[in-house]
Amino acid sequence: MQDIERIFADMKKEIAEESKEEVNEILADVKKSEDDALVTMQQEAKKNADLRLKQELEEMHSEAATEISQVNSERMKKLIEKRDEYVNTIFTAVEDQLHAFVGSDEYVTYLEKKAKQASEAQFEQAVMYVREADLKLADQLVKAYGKQIEVKASERIQLGGLIVEDQLSALVVNETLDEALKAQREWFNKNSGLVIK
């Protein structure tokens, strides 16, 4: 019986050792699975955090770019308004000087000179246009032109000067202060250095 007890004891001991080994293996597998799961979860969490960070940075860059664009647009608008204000101030002063010139004796001499220059175009059937206020100078302008020409008022001329049109060829000599001022404004805009970039 002692042999049986010893056999049972050995079997019990062997079963306990095998069980302990299996438990240790299971525990090791569980530990490895937990470690693997933890690593996977950490990697997934880092990936999600990186993705979220990237999205937030992109949103911040987009918002900043929009804000910068709006600020630049507003700045540009203010600069353009200021430039236009300067240009208008300059050309308002020029128009005031032209109005003063048109009221002077020098203006009559200027118109006569322009009429004489326009006659060099050798139009065969010309009509001269002036401001309504300048119709009183028609005889002097015809004399300066050097040949017979019909003189009419034109609403196209606001500041002063004259236009001579050939009715046959539709060619035009525009010697108006309006056209000269317009040309000067264009020249000024191109050459003044007040270009906004």
C-alpha positions as CSV (number, residue, x, y, z in Angstrom):
1,M,0.0,0.0,0.0
2,Q,2.8,2.2,0.7
3,D,3.8,1.7,-2.9
4,I,0.3,2.8,-4.0
5,E,0.5,5.8,-1.8
6,R,3.9,6.6,-3.1
7,I,2.7,6.2,-6.7
8,F,-0.3,8.4,-5.9
9,A,1.9,10.9,-4.2
10,D,4.3,10.8,-7.2
11,M,1.3,11.1,-9.6
12,K,-0.1,13.9,-7.5
13,K,3.3,15.6,-7.5
14,E,3.7,15.1,-11.3
15,I,0.1,16.3,-12.0
16,A,0.8,19.4,-9.8
17,E,4.1,20.1,-11.6
18,E,2.5,19.7,-15.0
19,S,-0.5,21.8,-13.9
20,K,1.9,24.4,-12.6
21,E,3.8,24.4,-15.9
22,E,0.6,24.6,-17.9
23,V,-0.6,27.4,-15.6
24,N,2.7,29.2,-16.0
25,E,2.5,28.7,-19.8
26,I,-1.1,30.0,-19.8
27,L,-0.1,32.9,-17.6
28,A,2.9,33.7,-19.9
29,D,0.6,33.5,-23.0
30,V,-1.9,35.8,-21.2
31,K,0.9,38.2,-20.2
32,K,2.2,38.1,-23.8
33,S,-1.3,38.7,-25.2
34,E,-1.8,41.6,-22.7
35,D,1.6,43.0,-23.7
36,D,0.8,42.6,-27.4
37,A,-2.6,44.2,-26.9
38,L,-1.1,47.0,-24.9
39,V,1.5,47.7,-27.6
40,T,-1.2,47.6,-30.3
41,M,-3.4,49.9,-28.3
42,Q,-0.5,52.3,-27.7
43,Q,0.3,52.2,-31.4
44,E,-3.3,52.8,-32.3
45,A,-3.7,55.6,-29.7
46,K,-0.5,57.2,-31.0
47,K,-1.6,56.9,-34.6
48,N,-5.0,58.4,-33.7
49,A,-3.3,61.2,-31.7
50,D,-0.9,61.9,-34.6
51,L,-3.8,62.0,-37.0
52,R,-5.8,64.3,-34.8
53,L,-2.8,66.6,-34.3
54,K,-2.2,66.7,-38.0
55,Q,-5.9,67.6,-38.6
56,E,-5.8,70.3,-36.0
57,L,-2.6,71.7,-37.4
58,E,-4.1,71.8,-40.9
59,E,-7.2,73.5,-39.6
60,M,-5.0,76.1,-37.7
61,H,-2.9,76.7,-40.9
62,S,-6.1,77.0,-43.0
63,E,-7.7,79.4,-40.5
64,A,-4.4,81.4,-40.3
65,A,-4.2,81.6,-44.1
66,T,-7.8,82.8,-44.3
67,E,-7.2,85.4,-41.7
68,I,-3.9,86.6,-43.3
69,S,-5.8,86.7,-46.7
70,Q,-8.6,88.8,-45.1
71,V,-6.1,91.1,-43.4
72,N,-4.1,91.5,-46.7
73,S,-7.4,92.1,-48.6
74,E,-8.5,94.8,-46.1
75,R,-5.0,96.4,-46.2
76,M,-5.0,96.4,-49.9
77,K,-8.5,98.0,-50.0
78,K,-7.4,100.7,-47.6
79,L,-4.2,101.4,-49.7
80,I,-6.2,101.6,-52.9
81,E,-8.7,104.0,-51.2
82,K,-5.8,106.2,-50.0
83,R,-4.1,106.1,-53.4
84,D,-7.4,107.0,-55.1
85,E,-7.9,109.8,-52.6
86,Y,-4.5,111.2,-53.4
87,V,-5.0,110.9,-57.1
88,N,-8.4,112.5,-56.9
89,T,-7.0,115.4,-54.8
90,I,-4.3,116.0,-57.4
91,F,-6.7,115.9,-60.3
92,T,-9.3,118.0,-58.6
93,A,-6.7,120.7,-58.1
94,V,-5.7,120.3,-61.8
95,E,-9.3,120.7,-62.9
96,D,-9.7,123.8,-60.7
97,Q,-6.6,125.2,-62.4
98,L,-8.1,124.3,-65.8
99,H,-11.4,126.1,-64.9
100,A,-9.4,129.2,-64.0
101,F,-7.4,128.9,-67.2
102,V,-10.6,128.6,-69.3
103,G,-11.8,131.9,-67.7
104,S,-8.6,133.7,-68.7
105,D,-7.5,135.6,-71.9
106,E,-4.8,133.0,-72.4
107,Y,-7.6,130.5,-73.1
108,V,-8.7,132.4,-76.2
109,T,-5.2,132.4,-77.5
110,Y,-4.9,128.7,-76.7
111,L,-8.1,127.9,-78.6
112,E,-7.0,130.0,-81.6
113,K,-3.6,128.1,-81.6
114,K,-5.4,124.7,-81.5
115,A,-7.8,125.7,-84.3
116,K,-4.8,126.6,-86.5
117,Q,-3.1,123.3,-85.7
118,A,-6.3,121.4,-86.5
119,S,-6.4,123.0,-89.9
120,E,-3.2,121.2,-90.8
121,A,-5.2,118.0,-91.0
122,Q,-6.6,119.3,-94.3
123,F,-10.1,118.0,-93.7
124,E,-12.4,118.6,-96.7
125,Q,-15.7,118.8,-94.9
126,A,-14.9,119.6,-91.3
127,V,-17.1,120.6,-88.3
128,M,-15.6,122.2,-85.2
129,Y,-17.1,121.4,-81.8
130,V,-16.6,123.5,-78.7
131,R,-18.3,124.0,-75.3
132,E,-21.6,125.9,-75.3
133,A,-19.8,128.8,-73.5
134,D,-17.2,129.0,-76.2
135,L,-19.6,129.5,-79.1
136,K,-19.1,133.3,-78.6
137,L,-15.6,132.7,-80.0
138,A,-16.8,131.1,-83.2
139,D,-15.7,133.9,-85.5
140,Q,-12.2,134.0,-84.0
141,L,-11.8,130.2,-84.3
142,V,-12.9,130.2,-87.9
143,K,-10.4,132.9,-88.6
144,A,-7.7,131.0,-86.8
145,Y,-8.7,127.8,-88.7
146,G,-8.0,129.7,-91.9
147,K,-11.0,128.4,-94.0
148,Q,-14.7,128.1,-93.6
149,I,-15.8,125.6,-91.0
150,E,-19.1,125.2,-89.1
151,V,-18.7,125.7,-85.3
152,K,-21.2,123.8,-83.1
153,A,-21.6,123.2,-79.3
154,S,-20.9,119.7,-78.0
155,E,-21.7,118.2,-74.7
156,R,-18.7,115.9,-75.1
157,I,-16.5,118.9,-74.1
158,Q,-16.9,119.7,-70.4
159,L,-13.6,121.6,-69.5
160,G,-12.8,123.3,-72.8
161,G,-10.8,123.0,-76.0
162,L,-12.1,121.9,-79.4
163,I,-12.8,118.9,-81.6
164,V,-12.5,119.0,-85.4
165,E,-14.2,116.1,-87.3
166,D,-14.1,115.5,-91.0
167,Q,-17.6,114.5,-92.1
168,L,-16.2,112.6,-95.1
169,S,-13.5,110.5,-93.6
170,A,-14.7,110.4,-89.9
171,L,-11.2,111.4,-88.8
172,V,-11.0,113.5,-85.7
173,V,-8.6,116.0,-84.1
174,N,-9.3,116.1,-80.4
175,E,-7.7,119.1,-78.8
176,T,-10.0,119.2,-75.7
177,L,-8.8,119.8,-72.2
178,D,-11.0,116.9,-71.2
179,E,-8.9,114.5,-73.4
180,A,-5.6,116.0,-72.3
181,L,-6.6,115.6,-68.7
182,K,-7.7,112.0,-69.3
183,A,-4.4,111.3,-71.0
184,Q,-2.5,112.9,-68.1
185,R,-4.4,110.8,-65.6
186,E,-3.5,107.6,-67.5
187,W,0.1,108.7,-67.7
188,F,0.1,109.6,-64.0
189,N,-1.4,106.2,-63.1
190,K,1.3,104.4,-65.1
191,N,4.3,106.5,-64.0
192,S,3.5,108.0,-60.6
193,G,4.9,105.0,-58.7
194,L,1.7,104.8,-56.8
195,V,1.2,101.2,-57.9
196,I,0.0,98.9,-55.1
197,K,1.4,95.4,-55.2
